[in-house]
C-alpha cells in the first residue's frame, strides 16, 4: 500500500512501554519523513517545541506527564496540530478530557498496525492537501478579486504608469485612452486628497499587499467624483510584481451616477468585441495554473474550463452539460440558480456539491457572474470555484468521531448501572424520529440523535450501592440519584463543542416534567427544551420495555397505558399524540434492536 503522504510529514511518537516503542520505531522510520520519539509526556513536549512535528501520536498513561496533559500544552503552542491517542480507553474521565482537548483520533490498544497506518496516512493526506491548497489559493485569490463584479478598471506597470483603462474609466474621468495610457494616475488626482494617502497606498502595494480606500478624483472638466478603490499587485511565479490592477466602484451621488451612465450609453463607442477582449485577457491567465474556472453558456453547456478544473474532475469538461457535474440531489437547486442568474443578471455565491469522474464527491464554493452583451442580455456565466472538499470531509470526520465517542461514553454510563449499550442506541433512534415528525430540521434531528446517548452520563458519579440497588430507593437515596442530571450537565456545559452543549441540555432536562413536578429545576411546559422533552418520552418508553436491576420489563399495553395517563403531566401532549400516530414506526425501531 502506498504511503506517499506519510513520507512528507514529521511524526512525534510518545510511548512509555519500551517494547511497543521499539517495535513501532522501526515501522515509522520506514514510512515517515522524520520521526521523533519520546518515552514520556515531558520529553514529548520538549521535542514538540524543538522539532515542531506535523502529527502527534501518544499513549495516555505515562510517568512524569500523561498524554492528555502533554496535548494540553501542545494545543497552547499550536492549536491545529493533529493528535492521535492510543489507549486502553477504560476510564470515562479520560474520554471527556480527550474531547475537551480536541483529540482528533482514538485508537484502542493493542494497536492494529494497519488501522494505525491508515489513520496516520489519512491525517497526512489532509495536511499535504492543505499545503497544496495554500499554494494554489495565492493565484486564485488574485484573479478572483480582479474579475468579480469589476466596475472601473485600470492597469499600470510596477512604476505606476497606466497600461490599460476600460470604457468606464474613460467615461467617469472624461479622458480618452490616448490621453491616459502612459501617464500616471495623478492625472486624475484631486488637490483635496492628502499626499499621505497615496504614500500609504504605495507602501502597501509595494509590500505585495492589496490596498483599499476611498479616493476623491478630478475629471478632465474639473468636476469631482468619488470611488471606492482597490489596488491589487499581480505577481509572477518568482513572487515579483509584474503589474498593478485597480478596481473602482463609483460612489458619487446616485443622481450624478445615473447621469454619467446615461451619457456613457449615448456617447461611448463600447462594443461587444471590446468586452469580450477584456474578459479574454483574464481568461488566458485563468486557463493555466491552478485557478478553478469555467465559462457556461445560457443553455448550461461548459464552453471553456481551466486545466485545474479539468484535473479536479478527472476529464476534459468543455462541451459538457454542467448539470452532469452536479450531485443528483442538488441539480434542481442549481438549475434555479442558473435561471435566476440569467433572468435577473445578478451574481451568486454559495456551496455546490459536485461529482467527479470516479463518482467521488467534490464540494466547491462557487461564484457565478453573468456576462452581458451590448443589449444587456446575458451571454454566459463566468464561474470561479474554491475546492472545500477537504474541509467538508474533515468536518464529517470530526462529527463521526464525536458521534462514536459520545455513543461510547453513553454506553459506559449505562454499563455502570448494568444496562446494555443498546438502550442509548434505541433512545437515539427514537429521539431522532420524534424530532423529525415534530418538525425540527434534519440537522437538529441528527444533533439530538448524537447528543441523546449522553442523557444519563451523570450516573458515573452515583455510588454503585444506589445505582445498582435491586429494590426501591429510600428518600435519601433518591435525592442522591436525582443529582445525576446536574452532574451530567456540569460535566458537559463548558464545552466549546456545539454537540456537547446539546448533550448537556439533554442530560440536564430529560427528567423535567410537563406539569413542573420534575427535577432538577422543576420547570414546565415549553420552558423545557424540546430536546429534553423528546428524550424524556424516548427514555421512558425504552426503559419500561426492558429489564432493569430494580424491575422486570413491562408488556407493551401497560407501557401504552402509562404514557396515555402521563399525557400533559409527565410528557408533552403533542409528543404523546405523535408517538401513538406513528406507533408502527417506533415499534419497527424497537424490533430492529431487539431482534
N, C-alpha and C positions, 0 to 999 in steps of 0.2 A: 504494500500500500504506500503511495507517495505521500511524503510529508513535507512538501515544498514550503508551506507557510511556517512550520516549526523551525525549519532551517534558517529562517530570517529573524528569529526572536531570541531574546536573552531570558533565561529562566532562573528564578531563585527557588531552591528546594530546601525546606526546613523540616528535619525529622530527627528525633532523638534516638530511635531504635537503630543501632548500628548495622544490623543485618539487613533491614529493609533499605536503609540509606545506601549501603554499598551496592545492593542489587540494582536499585533504580539509577544510581550514579552512572553505571556503565551504559544503561539504556539511554538516558538523557544526553550523555556526551555524544552519542551517535546521531541523534535527531535534532538537537538544538544548536544554534549558532554559538552561544556561550552559556555555560552552566555555572551557577554559584551555589555552594552547598553550606548549610549551617546546621548545627546539632541542637540548637535551642532558640527561643524567641529573641533573646538579647543579641546573640550573634547574627541571627537573621535580620534584625532591624539595622545593625551596623552595616551589614553587607548591602542592604537595600539602599541606605544612604550613600554608600560608596559607589555602587555599580549601576543604580537606577534600572533594575531589570524591567522587562515588559510584562511578565506574568509572575505571580507568587503562588507556589504550591506548598501547603503547610499542614502538619499534624496539629491537633488541638492540645492534647495533654503532653506538656513538656516541662522540664525543670527550668528554673530561673524566670522564664516568662512564657505563658502559654500562647498558642497560635492566635487566638482571638484578640488578646491584648496586643500582640505584635501588629495585627491587622489594624487595630485602632490607631496606633502611632503611624503606621504606613499611610492610612487614609488622611491623616493630618498633613502629610508631606505631599501625597498625590492621591486625591480622592477618586481618580478614574482608573487606577491600575487594576486589571482583572485579578481576582483572588480565587483560589480553589482550596477547599478544606477537605482533608481526608481524616475520617474519624469513625469510631465505633458507633457514634450518634445515639448514645444511650441516655443522655441527660437533657431533659426539656429546657433547662436553664440555658445551656449552651446553644440550643437551637434558636431560642429567642434572641440571644445576644448576637448570633451569627447574622440573623436577618437585619437587626438594627445596624450592624456594621457594614451591611451591603455586600455580603459574600456572594460571589457570582455563581459558584457551583459547589455541590456537596457530593463527595464520593465516600462510600462505605468501605471500611476495612473488613476482611482482607481485600486489597485493591485488585480489581480486574484490569490487567495491563492494557488490553485492547480498549476498554472503556476509558481508561486514563488517557491513552494516546489520542483517542478520538476527541475527547473533551478539550485537551490542550491544543489539538490541531484546529478545532472549531474556533477557539478563542484566538489563536494565532492568525487564522484566516481573516477574522474580523479586524484584527489590529493592522494586518498588511493592507486590507481593503481601505481602512481609514487613512492610512498613509497615502495610498494612491489617490483616494478621493481628495485629500487636501491639495495634492499636486495638480489635479485636474480643475479644481474649483477656481484657481487663480485666473486661468484663461476664460473659463465660463463666466465668472462674475464680471469680468471686464466687458465682454461683448453683450451680456445680458443687460447690464446697466446702460450700455450705449443705445441699444435698439428699442427697449421697452418704452413706448409712448413718447418718443422723441418729438420735441416741438421745434425749437430754433437751434440749428446745429452748425458748428464750425469746427475746423481742424487747423492745427498750427504745428510747426516744426519745433524741435527742442529749444530753439532760441526765441520762440514766441511769434514767428512770422506766419500770417494766415496762409494756408494752402488750399482751403476749401470752405465755402459757405453754401447753405441751401437757400431755396427761394424765400423762406420765411425770414431768414436773417436779412436778406436784401430788402424785403418789404418793410420790416419794422425799423430798420436803420435808415432807409432811404438811399443807400449807396448801391451801385451796381457791383457785379462780381469783379469787373475790371478795376474798379476803384478800391476794392477790399483785398484782393489777392496780392500777397507780397508785403502788405502793411502789417503793423502790429495792432493789437486790439485797442490801443489807446486812441485810435481814430474815432471811436465812439465813446470815449471816456468823458463823463460829465465832471465839470470842475468842482462840483459839490461833494464828490466821492473822496474820502480821505486817502492819502497815499499809503497809510498804514495798512489799509485793507488789501491793496494789491501786493504790498510787501509780504504780508502774512500768507496770501494766496500762493505766491511764487515759492516761498519757503516750504509750504506744504506739498505742492505738486513736485517740486524737485526732490523731495524725500520719497517720491513714488507713492504718495497718498492722494486720495481724492479730496477735492475741496468743494464746499458748498456754501453759498451765501447769497444775500440779496444785493443786487447791483443797480445803481441808477446810471443810465446811459444817456447820451445825447445823440439824436438823429441828425442827419445831414442838414435838415431845415432848422435846426436849433431847438426843436421840441424835445421834451424829456420822456423817457419811458423806463419802466422798471422790469427787471427779470429776476426770477429765481434761478441761479446759475449753478451748474455742477460741472467741474472740470476733472477729467479722468486721464491719468497718464497711461499710455499704451506701451507695454514692454515687450522686447523680443525674448528669444529663448535664453539669452545670456543675461537677462534682467536689466538690460539697458533701455532707457527711454527712447522711443523712436518717434513719438508724436503725442500731442495732447488733443483730446476730443472734448468739446464743450457742448453741453445740452442745456438749453434755457427754456423756461416757461414764462410767457408773458403774463405779468400780474398787474399791469396797468388797469385803470378803471374799466369795468366791463363795457361801458358805452363807447369809450375810446377804442377798446379792443375790437368791438363789433365793426366800428367804422373802418379800422385799419384792415381787418379781414375782408370786409366788403370791397374796399378799394383794391386789395390784392387780387380778389377774384376778377375784378373788372379790368385791371391793367397788367397783371403779370402774365408772363408767357410760359407758365408751368405746363408741362406736357407729361403724359403717362410715361414716355420713354425716360424722362429725367428722374421720375420717382423710382422706376424700376432700376435705373442705373445706380442710384444711391443705395438701394437695397442690395443689389448685386455686389457692390463694393464690399459690403459687410459679409455677404454670403460667401464670397471667395475665402475669406478668413475662417468663416464658421464651418465650412465643409471639411477642413483639415483639422488635425489636432484632436482634442478631447471634448470639444463642445457638443452637447446633445441637442440637436437642432433638426427641424424639418419644415417643409412648406406643404400645405394641404389645400387642394382646390375646393371650390364650393360643393363639389359632389363627394367630398370625403376621400379623394384619392391622393396619396402622397406623391407630389411631383418631384421632390428632391429631399434627400436625407443625408446628414453628415456621416462621415466614416465612423465616428464614435457611436452614433445611434445604431448604424447597421451592425457594428460589432456587438453592441449590448444585446440586440435581439437575435443575433446569430445568422442573419442573412440580409441580402440587399432589399431595401424597403421601397425603392422607387416603383411607382405604378401599383402599389399595394393599397387596398382599401383600409383606411385607418382603423375601422371598427374591428378588423381581423386581429389587431394587436391588443384590443381591449378585452379584459376578462368578461366572460359572457354575462354574468350577473350585473355588470355595470354599463353595458352597451346602451341601454335606453337612456340612462342619465347622460352619457357622453353625447348621444345624438341631440338631446335637448340643449346641451351646452353649445354644440356647433350651430344649431339652428338659431339660438339666441345671439351668438357672435355675429352671424351673417345678417340677421334681421335688424338688430339694434346697433351694429357697428361699435361694439364695446369690448374691451379686452376682458379676459377671465383668467384667474389663477386658482389652482387647487390640486388636490391629490387625485390621481387616477391609477387604478390597478390594471396592469398590463400582463400579457403572457408572451414569453419568448419562444424560440423555435422548439425547444425541448419541453414545452409546457411549464417551465418554471415561472413563478410569479415575479413580476418586476413592478416595484412601486415608484412612481415618478411624480415629483412636484412639477406640475405642468403650467405653462404660461402661454395662452393663445392671444395673439394680437391680430385683428383684422387689417388687411392691406386693401386700400380702395383705389379705384381709377379716377379719372377726371370728373366723371359724372357722380361720384360719391358712392357708387355701387361696390360692394365687397368683391374683390377678385380672388382672394385666397387668405389663408390663415398662416401667420408666422409663428412657429411653435418652438419654445425653449423648454428644457427639462433639467431637473436635478434628480439624480438617482438616490432615492432614500431607501432602497431595498434593504441595505444592511441595517439601517436604524429600525425599520419596521420589524425585521426578523429578530433583532436584538430585543426589542420590546416584547415580542411574542415569547422569546426565550425566557426573559425575566418574569413575565406573567406565569409561564408554565412552571418555572422554578418556585415562585411564590405559592402557586396552587398546590404543588406537590408537598412543599414544606408545611403549609397550613393544614392540609389534609392529614399529614403525618402527625403534626402536633395535636390536632383534634383527636386523632385516634389514640395518641398517648394518654390524653386526658380521660378518654373513655376506658382505656385499659386499666387505669388506676382504680376505676370503680367497677372493674370486672365485666365491662361491656366489650363488645366487638367493634372493630373499626367500621363495620358495615352500618352501624347506627348513624355515624356522621355522614357517610356517603348517601344514605337514604334521605336524611334530613336535607342535605344539599340539593338533591334532585327534586324533592317535594317543594323546597323553598324557591328554586328557580322556576318551576312550573307555575306556582302560585303567583310569583312576581309577574310573569308574562300575562297570565289571564286577568290579573287585576289592572293591567295597563302600564306597567313600568317598561322602560326601553329595554332592548336586548342587552345593552351594555350594563344597565343597572341589574338586570336579572342575572347576568353572568357574574357580576361583582358579588351579589348576595350568595350565589352558589359557592363561590370561592371563600367567602367570609364565614358562612354559617357553620362549617365544621368546628369553628373555634368557640361555639356558644357556651360550652361548659369547660373551657380551658382553665378557668379559675379553680376547678376541683383539684388541681395539682397541689393546691395549698390547703386542702381539707384533710385532717387526720384520717388514716385508714380506719380507725376504730369507729368513726362516724360514717365515713363514705361507704364502707362495706358492711355496715351493721345489717343483719338479716331481718331484724324486727323494726317496729315503729320507733322513730326517734323521740327522745324526750324534748320538752320545750327548750331547754338549754342547748341540746344538741342541734335542734332545728335552727336556732338562732345562728349557730356556727356554720351550719350547712348553707344558710342563705347568703353568707358572706362571699360565696364563690362568684356571685355576679359582680360585686365590687372588685374582687381580686382579679378576675379576668379583665375587667375594664382598666384597672391600674397597670396591668402588665402590658397593655397594647396602646393605651390612649396617647402616649407621647411619640409614637412612631411618625416618621415623616413619609411613610408609605400610605397612599390613599386606601389601599386594600386592607391594611392592618387597622386603620382608623375605622373602617366599616366593620371589621371584626370586633373592635372594641365596643361599638354601638350595639351589635348583636349580643355580645356577652353581657352587657350592662342592662339591656331592656327586655330580654326574652322571657323573663319571669314577671314583668309588669302585666296587669290585668286591665281589660277594657273598662271595668267599673271602678278602678282605682284601688282595689284591695291587694294588689301585688307588691312585689319588692324589687329593688331596694328602696325606691323613692316614692312609691305609691302614686305615680302619675296615671292618667286615664285617657281613654278615647284617642283622638288623633294626636294628642301630645306625645304618645308613644310612637317612636319612629316606625315607619312602615316595615323596615327590616326586622325590628323586634316583634311586631305583631304577626308577621308571616312566619318567622322562626318559631314563635310560641305554639302556633297551631301545628306546624310540621313536627316539632319535637314531641308534643303530647300524643299525636296520632301514632307516631312510630314507637314511642316508649311504651304505650299501653299495649301495643300489639306484639311485644317481645318480652321474654323472661328477664327479670331484673333480680338482683340479690335479695330484694325485700318483697318480691311478688312474682306470681306466675303471669304469663301472657293472657290478656283478655281476648274473648271472641269478638269478631267484628261488630256484631249487632250491639253489644254492650258499649263498644267504643263510639259507635254512631250515636247512641242514645245520650252518652255523656256530652259529646260535642254539641248536640242539639240543645241540651239543658244549659250549657255554658255559653250559648249564643247571647251576646250582649252583656255577659258577666265576665267570663274569663277571656273570650275571644271576640275579635272584631266581627260584627254581624255580617258585613259584606263578604269577608273572607270565608265565613262558615257557609254562606249561600253558594259561593263559587266552588267550595270544596264539594258539596253534595251535587252541584250541577255537573261537575267533572269527575265524579267519583270513579268512573271506569278507568280514567287516565291515572288517577292516584293508585288504584289497585294494580294497574299494569306496572307502574314503577315498583311497587312493593313486591310483586311476584318476580320481577326481573332480578331482585336481590335475594329473595327467599328461596327461589328455585322451585 
